[in-house]
Amino acid sequence: MSQFDLFDKTTAPEPAPASEGAARLKVQKSGPGKLSPAQQRFNKLLARVDSLGRQLQEVESLGSAVRAPHLERMAALQQQIQKAQADMLLFLHDRLQRKGLSVAQQKSVRAVVQSLLEAVDPGGEDPQWAALHAAYHSPEALARNADARQDGKRQMIDALEDSLGVSLDLDDLDQFESHEQLLGAVMRQLQERAEAEQERKTARKAKRPPTARQAKAQAQAQDAKAALRTMYRQLASALHPDRETDPAERERKSALMSQANAAYERGDLTTLLRLQLQAEQVDHASIARMADDRLEALSLLLKEQVAVLELEVLDAEMRLSHELGIMVNATMKAPMVHRVLQEVQQDIVDVVETMQHDLERVRDDAELKRWLREQSALARQHERDQAMMVQFGEFI
């Protein structure tokens, strides 16, 4: 593969905030005895919620610390790559207008120019680039490229069908402009099938009478929803700002009420408990006195909150990783990530310098011919690497 291939970057939205200080709500021992299993489970889930909330905040803080300088630097490097590609393209096009290259060498140069046209095209109505496209992309060549892209998409579908053991209904491949779009459509189709299968399973289970264990789980789920609803209503009654005459207190309660509304909407038990503590509706002693069956119902809500937070942390890590172009997790500290990003930037700097050096080399015909042989060898090696990756994927 040529070193003049396009470098790309994308951005991602900010991750959602999480609850804070959940571990402070845990049940404390009120005597010499041990905590009950229900109390221990409640505390364990609270600690997990607290840990995940901190992880989410750490990923957010990490992104805020490293995102802007890295993306700014990468954008500058991207411009340098674009310029080097454009300069090489224009030089090779000009060189083709003169004698001194064999037929095979002219073919190689045309192939490089066509590849660079795909990478450098600024879009719009620039007459220079329009003329270059017309010169190097004949209708027949465009048709061949379209057929090749169509074959590549079909090969990708066939490989996915073989790997997943399913048949995919994606006949209209022209609608997908990239492999990423095609893969996204495949994932959506698989998700829809999984959801439909889950609905069928749920419908079949609904027709059968519940077992004693299922009945207990359903009762706990109902108790959990009822507890959450009761907690929210108590808060709404205590925090309603319209009942306050003091402007400062009305503003404070408005802010707390907004938090309560958002927490109830997303089933955030820990925030509602924290707000109850702030509103002095409960205290740590009253939490410790809760009956085990009520704690079990609340633990069910905490378990759901843990599942949501785990997904949010994973999503935040994946989005930041995609944005920065490196693997990121919540345990990484900003200095380490800065060092890794500097290495990434230096790799791109090396590529830019190589491209600039290549442009100087090819101005000499002997070096141009040597460079064309090197590019051909790189392309063959890339094809071999791709083939080995496919074979390895089939093997595993």
C-alpha positions as a LaTeX table, in Angstrom:
\begin{tabular}{lrrr}
\hline
Residue & $x$ (\AA) & $y$ (\AA) & $z$ (\AA) \\
\hline
Met1 & 0.00 & 0.00 & 0.00 \\
Ser2 & 1.32 & 3.46 & $-0.88$ \\
Gln3 & 2.41 & 5.78 & 1.89 \\
Phe4 & 0.24 & 8.40 & 0.21 \\
Asp5 & $-3.02$ & 6.77 & 1.37 \\
Leu6 & $-5.51$ & 9.13 & 3.01 \\
Phe7 & $-5.45$ & 9.55 & 6.78 \\
Asp8 & $-8.88$ & 10.07 & 8.38 \\
Lys9 & $-10.30$ & 11.23 & 11.71 \\
Thr10 & $-13.77$ & 11.41 & 13.24 \\
Thr11 & $-15.33$ & 12.92 & 16.30 \\
Ala12 & $-17.82$ & 11.56 & 18.80 \\
Pro13 & $-20.40$ & 13.08 & 21.15 \\
Glu14 & $-19.77$ & 13.59 & 24.85 \\
Pro15 & $-20.65$ & 10.73 & 27.26 \\
Ala16 & $-23.55$ & 11.12 & 29.72 \\
Pro17 & $-22.89$ & 11.97 & 33.39 \\
Ala18 & $-23.30$ & 9.42 & 36.20 \\
Ser19 & $-24.44$ & 9.45 & 39.82 \\
Glu20 & $-21.95$ & 10.55 & 42.46 \\
Gly21 & $-21.17$ & 9.34 & 45.96 \\
Ala22 & $-23.33$ & 6.22 & 45.92 \\
Ala23 & $-21.05$ & 4.43 & 48.40 \\
Arg24 & $-21.90$ & 7.01 & 51.07 \\
Leu25 & $-25.44$ & 5.58 & 51.19 \\
Lys26 & $-24.40$ & 2.10 & 52.26 \\
Val27 & $-25.88$ & 0.37 & 55.30 \\
Gln28 & $-23.74$ & 0.73 & 58.43 \\
Lys29 & $-23.59$ & $-1.82$ & 61.26 \\
Ser30 & $-25.80$ & $-0.73$ & 64.15 \\
Gly31 & $-24.63$ & $-3.38$ & 66.62 \\
Pro32 & $-22.17$ & $-6.21$ & 67.19 \\
Gly33 & $-23.85$ & $-8.54$ & 64.69 \\
Lys34 & $-23.05$ & $-8.92$ & 61.00 \\
Leu35 & $-24.94$ & $-7.29$ & 58.19 \\
Ser36 & $-27.63$ & $-9.49$ & 56.67 \\
Pro37 & $-27.09$ & $-10.96$ & 53.17 \\
Ala38 & $-29.60$ & $-8.44$ & 51.79 \\
Gln39 & $-27.70$ & $-5.56$ & 53.41 \\
Gln40 & $-24.37$ & $-6.88$ & 52.15 \\
Arg41 & $-25.74$ & $-7.20$ & 48.61 \\
Phe42 & $-27.20$ & $-3.68$ & 48.80 \\
Asn43 & $-23.83$ & $-2.29$ & 49.92 \\
Lys44 & $-21.94$ & $-4.22$ & 47.25 \\
Leu45 & $-24.18$ & $-2.87$ & 44.50 \\
Leu46 & $-23.90$ & 0.66 & 45.87 \\
Ala47 & $-20.12$ & 0.38 & 45.79 \\
Arg48 & $-20.26$ & $-0.88$ & 42.20 \\
Val49 & $-22.47$ & 2.03 & 41.16 \\
Asp50 & $-20.03$ & 4.43 & 42.85 \\
Ser51 & $-17.05$ & 2.82 & 41.12 \\
Leu52 & $-18.69$ & 2.93 & 37.69 \\
Gly53 & $-19.73$ & 6.55 & 38.22 \\
Arg54 & $-16.12$ & 7.48 & 38.95 \\
Gln55 & $-14.92$ & 5.54 & 35.91 \\
Leu56 & $-17.35$ & 7.41 & 33.68 \\
Gln57 & $-16.20$ & 10.74 & 35.07 \\
Glu58 & $-12.56$ & 9.72 & 34.60 \\
Val59 & $-13.15$ & 8.90 & 30.93 \\
Glu60 & $-14.89$ & 12.27 & 30.49 \\
Ser61 & $-12.03$ & 14.09 & 32.24 \\
Leu62 & $-9.48$ & 12.20 & 30.18 \\
Gly63 & $-11.21$ & 13.20 & 26.96 \\
Ser64 & $-11.36$ & 16.85 & 28.05 \\
Ala65 & $-7.64$ & 16.80 & 28.87 \\
Val66 & $-6.31$ & 15.23 & 25.67 \\
Arg67 & $-8.93$ & 15.66 & 22.94 \\
Ala68 & $-8.45$ & 19.23 & 21.73 \\
Pro69 & $-4.63$ & 19.37 & 21.42 \\
His70 & $-4.45$ & 15.94 & 19.80 \\
Leu71 & $-7.17$ & 16.58 & 17.22 \\
Glu72 & $-5.71$ & 20.01 & 16.44 \\
Arg73 & $-2.29$ & 18.48 & 15.83 \\
Met74 & $-3.74$ & 15.64 & 13.75 \\
Ala75 & $-5.72$ & 18.12 & 11.64 \\
Ala76 & $-2.52$ & 20.03 & 10.89 \\
Leu77 & $-0.77$ & 16.79 & 9.94 \\
Gln78 & $-3.73$ & 15.85 & 7.77 \\
Gln79 & $-3.32$ & 19.08 & 5.83 \\
Gln80 & 0.38 & 18.31 & 5.32 \\
Ile81 & $-0.50$ & 14.84 & 4.04 \\
Gln82 & $-3.09$ & 16.29 & 1.67 \\
Lys83 & $-0.56$ & 18.77 & 0.31 \\
Ala84 & 2.11 & 16.10 & $-0.15$ \\
Gln85 & $-0.39$ & 13.87 & $-1.95$ \\
Ala86 & $-1.53$ & 16.71 & $-4.20$ \\
Asp87 & 2.05 & 17.72 & $-5.02$ \\
Met88 & 2.96 & 14.11 & $-5.89$ \\
Leu89 & $-0.15$ & 13.71 & $-8.02$ \\
Leu90 & 0.49 & 16.87 & $-10.01$ \\
Phe91 & 4.15 & 16.00 & $-10.52$ \\
Leu92 & 3.35 & 12.48 & $-11.75$ \\
His93 & 0.66 & 13.82 & $-14.06$ \\
Asp94 & 3.14 & 16.33 & $-15.52$ \\
Arg95 & 5.79 & 13.59 & $-15.86$ \\
Leu96 & 3.42 & 11.45 & $-17.90$ \\
Gln97 & 3.23 & 14.21 & $-20.46$ \\
Arg98 & 6.94 & 13.77 & $-21.24$ \\
Lys99 & 8.85 & 10.90 & $-22.83$ \\
Gly100 & 11.29 & 8.55 & $-21.11$ \\
Leu101 & 9.02 & 6.02 & $-19.35$ \\
Ser102 & 8.28 & 2.52 & $-20.61$ \\
Val103 & 4.71 & 1.36 & $-21.16$ \\
Ala104 & 4.81 & $-0.63$ & $-17.90$ \\
Gln105 & 6.18 & 2.38 & $-16.00$ \\
Gln106 & 3.50 & 4.65 & $-17.46$ \\
Lys107 & 0.87 & 2.14 & $-16.34$ \\
Ser108 & 2.33 & 2.15 & $-12.82$ \\
Val109 & 2.35 & 5.93 & $-12.69$ \\
Arg110 & $-1.27$ & 6.05 & $-13.88$ \\
Ala111 & $-2.27$ & 3.62 & $-11.14$ \\
Val112 & $-0.62$ & 5.82 & $-8.49$ \\
Val113 & $-2.27$ & 8.94 & $-9.91$ \\
Gln114 & $-5.69$ & 7.28 & $-9.91$ \\
Ser115 & $-5.20$ & 6.22 & $-6.28$ \\
Leu116 & $-4.12$ & 9.72 & $-5.29$ \\
Leu117 & $-7.11$ & 11.25 & $-7.07$ \\
Glu118 & $-9.41$ & 9.27 & $-4.78$ \\
Ala119 & $-7.51$ & 10.50 & $-1.71$ \\
Val120 & $-6.91$ & 14.14 & $-2.61$ \\
Asp121 & $-10.10$ & 15.16 & $-4.45$ \\
Pro122 & $-11.19$ & 18.43 & $-2.75$ \\
Gly123 & $-14.73$ & 18.17 & $-4.09$ \\
Gly124 & $-16.65$ & 21.14 & $-5.40$ \\
Glu125 & $-16.28$ & 22.41 & $-8.95$ \\
Asp126 & $-12.51$ & 22.86 & $-9.17$ \\
Pro127 & $-11.81$ & 22.68 & $-12.95$ \\
Gln128 & $-8.26$ & 21.36 & $-12.44$ \\
Trp129 & $-9.41$ & 18.30 & $-10.51$ \\
Ala130 & $-12.38$ & 17.78 & $-12.81$ \\
Ala131 & $-9.98$ & 17.68 & $-15.77$ \\
Leu132 & $-7.72$ & 15.21 & $-13.97$ \\
His133 & $-10.65$ & 12.94 & $-13.18$ \\
Ala134 & $-11.74$ & 13.05 & $-16.80$ \\
Ala135 & $-8.21$ & 12.19 & $-17.93$ \\
Tyr136 & $-7.67$ & 9.21 & $-15.61$ \\
His137 & $-11.17$ & 7.89 & $-14.97$ \\
Ser138 & $-12.77$ & 6.88 & $-18.22$ \\
Pro139 & $-16.37$ & 5.59 & $-18.16$ \\
Glu140 & $-15.00$ & 2.09 & $-18.68$ \\
Ala141 & $-12.58$ & 2.48 & $-15.74$ \\
Leu142 & $-15.32$ & 3.86 & $-13.53$ \\
Ala143 & $-17.54$ & 0.92 & $-14.45$ \\
Arg144 & $-14.73$ & $-1.52$ & $-13.65$ \\
Asn145 & $-14.14$ & 0.19 & $-10.29$ \\
Ala146 & $-17.86$ & 0.06 & $-9.51$ \\
Asp147 & $-17.94$ & $-3.65$ & $-10.35$ \\
Ala148 & $-14.88$ & $-4.22$ & $-8.16$ \\
Arg149 & $-16.49$ & $-2.39$ & $-5.25$ \\
Gln150 & $-19.68$ & $-4.40$ & $-5.73$ \\
Asp151 & $-17.69$ & $-7.64$ & $-5.74$ \\
Gly152 & $-15.87$ & $-6.55$ & $-2.59$ \\
Lys153 & $-19.16$ & $-5.87$ & $-0.82$ \\
Arg154 & $-20.55$ & $-9.25$ & $-1.90$ \\
Gln155 & $-17.37$ & $-10.99$ & $-0.70$ \\
Met156 & $-17.74$ & $-9.23$ & 2.65 \\
Ile157 & $-21.37$ & $-10.42$ & 2.92 \\
Asp158 & $-20.37$ & $-13.98$ & 1.99 \\
Ala159 & $-17.58$ & $-13.98$ & 4.59 \\
Leu160 & $-19.93$ & $-12.67$ & 7.29 \\
Glu161 & $-22.57$ & $-15.27$ & 6.41 \\
Asp162 & $-20.00$ & $-18.05$ & 6.62 \\
Ser163 & $-18.57$ & $-16.73$ & 9.89 \\
Leu164 & $-21.93$ & $-16.11$ & 11.58 \\
Gly165 & $-23.74$ & $-19.10$ & 10.12 \\
Val166 & $-26.70$ & $-16.95$ & 9.02 \\
Ser167 & $-28.21$ & $-15.73$ & 5.77 \\
Leu168 & $-28.23$ & $-11.95$ & 5.38 \\
Asp169 & $-30.89$ & $-10.14$ & 3.35 \\
Leu170 & $-28.83$ & $-7.34$ & 1.79 \\
Asp171 & $-29.25$ & $-7.58$ & $-1.96$ \\
Asp172 & $-29.27$ & $-3.84$ & $-2.73$ \\
Leu173 & $-25.57$ & $-3.21$ & $-2.10$ \\
Asp174 & $-25.45$ & 0.01 & $-4.16$ \\
Gln175 & $-27.00$ & 1.91 & $-1.26$ \\
Phe176 & $-23.85$ & 1.42 & 0.83 \\
Glu177 & $-21.02$ & 3.80 & $-0.02$ \\
Ser178 & $-18.46$ & 2.16 & 2.25 \\
His179 & $-17.70$ & $-1.10$ & 4.03 \\
Glu180 & $-18.44$ & 0.68 & 7.31 \\
Gln181 & $-21.99$ & 1.48 & 6.17 \\
Leu182 & $-22.42$ & $-2.09$ & 5.00 \\
Leu183 & $-21.18$ & $-3.49$ & 8.30 \\
Gly184 & $-23.51$ & $-1.13$ & 10.16 \\
Ala185 & $-26.47$ & $-2.44$ & 8.15 \\
Val186 & $-25.44$ & $-6.01$ & 8.93 \\
Met187 & $-25.25$ & $-5.26$ & 12.64 \\
Arg188 & $-28.66$ & $-3.56$ & 12.58 \\
Gln189 & $-30.17$ & $-6.55$ & 10.81 \\
Leu190 & $-28.67$ & $-8.97$ & 13.32 \\
Gln191 & $-29.91$ & $-6.78$ & 16.18 \\
Glu192 & $-33.42$ & $-6.70$ & 14.73 \\
Arg193 & $-33.41$ & $-10.48$ & 14.38 \\
Ala194 & $-32.17$ & $-10.90$ & 17.94 \\
Glu195 & $-34.88$ & $-8.57$ & 19.23 \\
Ala196 & $-37.55$ & $-10.40$ & 17.22 \\
Glu197 & $-36.34$ & $-13.74$ & 18.58 \\
Gln198 & $-36.38$ & $-12.34$ & 22.12 \\
Glu199 & $-39.94$ & $-11.14$ & 21.59 \\
Arg200 & $-40.96$ & $-14.61$ & 20.43 \\
Lys201 & $-39.32$ & $-16.17$ & 23.48 \\
Thr202 & $-41.02$ & $-13.67$ & 25.76 \\
Ala203 & $-44.38$ & $-14.37$ & 24.13 \\
Arg204 & $-43.89$ & $-18.12$ & 24.58 \\
Lys205 & $-42.91$ & $-17.66$ & 28.22 \\
Ala206 & $-45.94$ & $-15.43$ & 28.80 \\
Lys207 & $-48.24$ & $-18.27$ & 27.78 \\
Arg208 & $-46.75$ & $-20.55$ & 30.44 \\
Pro209 & $-47.68$ & $-20.13$ & 34.11 \\
Pro210 & $-44.75$ & $-18.61$ & 36.05 \\
Thr211 & $-42.71$ & $-20.78$ & 38.36 \\
Ala212 & $-42.42$ & $-19.88$ & 42.03 \\
Arg213 & $-39.00$ & $-18.33$ & 41.36 \\
Gln214 & $-40.34$ & $-16.30$ & 38.43 \\
Ala215 & $-43.33$ & $-15.17$ & 40.49 \\
Lys216 & $-40.99$ & $-14.00$ & 43.22 \\
Ala217 & $-38.81$ & $-12.15$ & 40.70 \\
Gln218 & $-41.88$ & $-10.47$ & 39.20 \\
Ala219 & $-43.08$ & $-9.44$ & 42.64 \\
Gln220 & $-39.64$ & $-8.01$ & 43.46 \\
Ala221 & $-39.64$ & $-6.07$ & 40.18 \\
Gln222 & $-43.05$ & $-4.61$ & 40.99 \\
Asp223 & $-41.91$ & $-3.76$ & 44.53 \\
Ala224 & $-38.81$ & $-2.06$ & 43.10 \\
Lys225 & $-40.86$ & 0.09 & 40.74 \\
Ala226 & $-43.28$ & 0.94 & 43.53 \\
Ala227 & $-40.42$ & 1.91 & 45.85 \\
Leu228 & $-38.87$ & 4.12 & 43.19 \\
Arg229 & $-42.21$ & 5.76 & 42.46 \\
Thr230 & $-42.93$ & 6.35 & 46.18 \\
Met231 & $-39.47$ & 7.83 & 46.71 \\
Tyr232 & $-39.93$ & 10.17 & 43.75 \\
Arg233 & $-43.38$ & 11.31 & 44.90 \\
Gln234 & $-42.07$ & 12.06 & 48.37 \\
Leu235 & $-39.27$ & 14.12 & 46.87 \\
Ala236 & $-41.63$ & 15.92 & 44.49 \\
Ser237 & $-43.85$ & 16.87 & 47.42 \\
Ala238 & $-40.95$ & 18.13 & 49.52 \\
Leu239 & $-39.04$ & 19.90 & 46.75 \\
His240 & $-41.86$ & 21.51 & 44.75 \\
Pro241 & $-40.54$ & 25.05 & 44.18 \\
Asp242 & $-43.97$ & 26.69 & 43.77 \\
Arg243 & $-44.62$ & 26.27 & 47.49 \\
Glu244 & $-41.63$ & 28.40 & 48.45 \\
Thr245 & $-41.86$ & 32.16 & 48.99 \\
Asp246 & $-38.15$ & 32.71 & 49.50 \\
Pro247 & $-36.48$ & 33.24 & 46.06 \\
Ala248 & $-33.19$ & 31.61 & 47.03 \\
Glu249 & $-34.91$ & 28.55 & 48.47 \\
Arg250 & $-37.18$ & 28.34 & 45.43 \\
Glu251 & $-34.13$ & 28.33 & 43.16 \\
Arg252 & $-32.43$ & 25.65 & 45.27 \\
Lys253 & $-35.50$ & 23.43 & 45.22 \\
Ser254 & $-35.95$ & 23.96 & 41.48 \\
Ala255 & $-32.44$ & 22.65 & 40.89 \\
Leu256 & $-33.02$ & 19.65 & 43.17 \\
Met257 & $-36.38$ & 18.95 & 41.55 \\
Ser258 & $-34.75$ & 18.91 & 38.12 \\
Gln259 & $-32.25$ & 16.34 & 39.40 \\
Ala260 & $-35.08$ & 14.26 & 40.87 \\
Asn261 & $-37.05$ & 14.32 & 37.61 \\
Ala262 & $-34.00$ & 13.23 & 35.59 \\
Ala263 & $-33.09$ & 10.52 & 38.13 \\
Tyr264 & $-36.60$ & 9.09 & 38.17 \\
Glu265 & $-36.75$ & 9.10 & 34.39 \\
Arg266 & $-33.59$ & 6.96 & 34.12 \\
Gly267 & $-34.27$ & 4.82 & 37.22 \\
Asp268 & $-31.31$ & 6.26 & 39.15 \\
Leu269 & $-31.97$ & 5.01 & 42.68 \\
Thr270 & $-28.74$ & 6.34 & 44.16 \\
Thr271 & $-29.44$ & 9.92 & 43.13 \\
Leu272 & $-32.97$ & 9.73 & 44.56 \\
Leu273 & $-31.60$ & 8.39 & 47.84 \\
Arg274 & $-28.98$ & 11.13 & 47.94 \\
Leu275 & $-31.65$ & 13.76 & 47.30 \\
Gln276 & $-33.77$ & 12.28 & 50.09 \\
Leu277 & $-30.81$ & 12.67 & 52.43 \\
Gln278 & $-30.40$ & 16.29 & 51.33 \\
Ala279 & $-34.12$ & 16.91 & 51.85 \\
Glu280 & $-33.87$ & 15.21 & 55.26 \\
Gln281 & $-36.60$ & 12.75 & 54.33 \\
Val282 & $-34.36$ & 9.84 & 55.34 \\
Asp283 & $-31.10$ & 9.43 & 57.24 \\
His284 & $-28.41$ & 6.75 & 57.35 \\
Ala285 & $-30.09$ & 5.14 & 60.35 \\
Ser286 & $-33.39$ & 4.77 & 58.53 \\
Ile287 & $-31.62$ & 3.11 & 55.58 \\
Ala288 & $-30.01$ & 0.67 & 58.02 \\
Arg289 & $-33.43$ & $-0.15$ & 59.49 \\
Met290 & $-34.97$ & $-1.05$ & 56.15 \\
Ala291 & $-36.41$ & $-4.55$ & 56.05 \\
Asp292 & $-34.53$ & $-7.10$ & 53.96 \\
Asp293 & $-37.39$ & $-7.50$ & 51.48 \\
Arg294 & $-37.35$ & $-3.74$ & 50.79 \\
Leu295 & $-33.56$ & $-3.79$ & 50.45 \\
Glu296 & $-33.86$ & $-6.67$ & 47.99 \\
Ala297 & $-36.31$ & $-4.64$ & 45.91 \\
Leu298 & $-33.96$ & $-1.65$ & 45.96 \\
Ser299 & $-31.04$ & $-3.94$ & 45.09 \\
Leu300 & $-32.91$ & $-4.95$ & 41.95 \\
Leu301 & $-33.00$ & $-1.28$ & 40.93 \\
Leu302 & $-29.29$ & $-0.97$ & 41.72 \\
Lys303 & $-28.53$ & $-4.02$ & 39.60 \\
Glu304 & $-30.31$ & $-2.39$ & 36.65 \\
Gln305 & $-28.39$ & 0.82 & 37.30 \\
Val306 & $-25.10$ & $-1.11$ & 37.33 \\
Ala307 & $-25.95$ & $-2.65$ & 33.95 \\
Val308 & $-26.70$ & 0.78 & 32.47 \\
Leu309 & $-23.52$ & 2.31 & 33.88 \\
Glu310 & $-21.38$ & $-0.56$ & 32.62 \\
Leu311 & $-22.70$ & 0.07 & 29.12 \\
Glu312 & $-22.16$ & 3.82 & 29.48 \\
Val313 & $-18.55$ & 3.33 & 30.59 \\
Leu314 & $-17.88$ & 0.90 & 27.74 \\
Asp315 & $-19.53$ & 3.25 & 25.24 \\
Ala316 & $-17.53$ & 6.23 & 26.52 \\
Glu317 & $-14.28$ & 4.25 & 26.28 \\
Met318 & $-15.07$ & 3.05 & 22.76 \\
Arg319 & $-16.08$ & 6.51 & 21.51 \\
Leu320 & $-12.99$ & 8.17 & 22.95 \\
Ser321 & $-10.81$ & 5.36 & 21.57 \\
His322 & $-12.31$ & 5.84 & 18.11 \\
Glu323 & $-11.92$ & 9.61 & 18.33 \\
Leu324 & $-8.28$ & 9.49 & 19.40 \\
Gly325 & $-7.28$ & 6.47 & 17.32 \\
Ile326 & $-5.90$ & 4.51 & 20.27 \\
Met327 & $-7.34$ & 2.07 & 22.80 \\
Val328 & $-8.50$ & 3.94 & 25.91 \\
Asn329 & $-9.96$ & 2.69 & 29.18 \\
Ala330 & $-11.07$ & 4.33 & 32.41 \\
Thr331 & $-7.94$ & 3.28 & 34.31 \\
Met332 & $-5.57$ & 5.19 & 32.02 \\
Lys333 & $-4.17$ & 8.48 & 33.26 \\
Ala334 & $-3.75$ & 11.60 & 31.14 \\
Pro335 & 0.11 & 11.59 & 31.13 \\
Met336 & 0.18 & 8.02 & 29.76 \\
Val337 & $-2.40$ & 8.83 & 27.08 \\
His338 & $-0.46$ & 11.99 & 26.14 \\
Arg339 & 2.67 & 9.87 & 25.60 \\
Val340 & 0.81 & 7.37 & 23.42 \\
Leu341 & $-0.78$ & 10.16 & 21.38 \\
Gln342 & 2.61 & 11.80 & 20.89 \\
Glu343 & 3.88 & 8.48 & 19.50 \\
Val344 & 0.89 & 8.37 & 17.12 \\
Gln345 & 1.57 & 11.94 & 16.03 \\
Gln346 & 5.26 & 11.17 & 15.52 \\
Asp347 & 4.33 & 8.20 & 13.31 \\
Ile348 & 2.30 & 10.55 & 11.12 \\
Val349 & 5.14 & 13.09 & 11.11 \\
Asp350 & 7.42 & 10.29 & 9.86 \\
Val351 & 4.93 & 9.49 & 7.10 \\
Val352 & 4.77 & 13.15 & 6.05 \\
Glu353 & 8.56 & 13.37 & 5.96 \\
Thr354 & 8.76 & 10.18 & 3.90 \\
Met355 & 6.21 & 11.52 & 1.45 \\
Gln356 & 8.09 & 14.80 & 1.13 \\
His357 & 11.36 & 12.91 & 0.65 \\
Asp358 & 9.73 & 10.69 & $-2.00$ \\
Leu359 & 8.58 & 13.78 & $-3.89$ \\
Glu360 & 12.16 & 15.03 & $-4.01$ \\
Arg361 & 13.41 & 11.59 & $-5.10$ \\
Val362 & 11.06 & 11.11 & $-8.04$ \\
Arg363 & 12.15 & 14.36 & $-9.69$ \\
Asp364 & 15.11 & 12.30 & $-10.92$ \\
Asp365 & 13.98 & 9.73 & $-13.50$ \\
Ala366 & 16.25 & 6.99 & $-12.18$ \\
Glu367 & 14.87 & 7.49 & $-8.67$ \\
Leu368 & 11.30 & 7.65 & $-10.03$ \\
Lys369 & 11.69 & 4.24 & $-11.64$ \\
Arg370 & 13.22 & 2.81 & $-8.46$ \\
Trp371 & 10.36 & 4.37 & $-6.43$ \\
Leu372 & 7.77 & 2.78 & $-8.72$ \\
Arg373 & 9.32 & $-0.64$ & $-8.12$ \\
Glu374 & 9.21 & $-0.01$ & $-4.37$ \\
Gln375 & 5.54 & 1.00 & $-4.53$ \\
Ser376 & 4.75 & $-2.13$ & $-6.52$ \\
Ala377 & 6.55 & $-4.29$ & $-3.94$ \\
Leu378 & 4.68 & $-2.55$ & $-1.10$ \\
Ala379 & 1.36 & $-3.20$ & $-2.86$ \\
Arg380 & 2.17 & $-6.89$ & $-3.33$ \\
Gln381 & 3.21 & $-7.19$ & 0.32 \\
His382 & $-0.02$ & $-5.52$ & 1.39 \\
Glu383 & $-2.04$ & $-8.00$ & $-0.69$ \\
Arg384 & $-0.14$ & $-10.91$ & 0.89 \\
Asp385 & $-0.76$ & $-9.51$ & 4.38 \\
Gln386 & $-4.47$ & $-9.12$ & 3.62 \\
Ala387 & $-4.67$ & $-12.68$ & 2.31 \\
Met388 & $-2.92$ & $-14.01$ & 5.42 \\
Met389 & $-5.34$ & $-12.10$ & 7.65 \\
Val390 & $-8.31$ & $-13.60$ & 5.81 \\
Gln391 & $-6.84$ & $-17.11$ & 6.08 \\
Phe392 & $-6.08$ & $-16.60$ & 9.74 \\
Gly393 & $-9.64$ & $-15.37$ & 10.33 \\
Glu394 & $-11.02$ & $-18.47$ & 8.62 \\
Phe395 & $-8.68$ & $-20.66$ & 10.68 \\
Ile396 & $-9.80$ & $-19.27$ & 14.02 \\
\hline
\end{tabular}
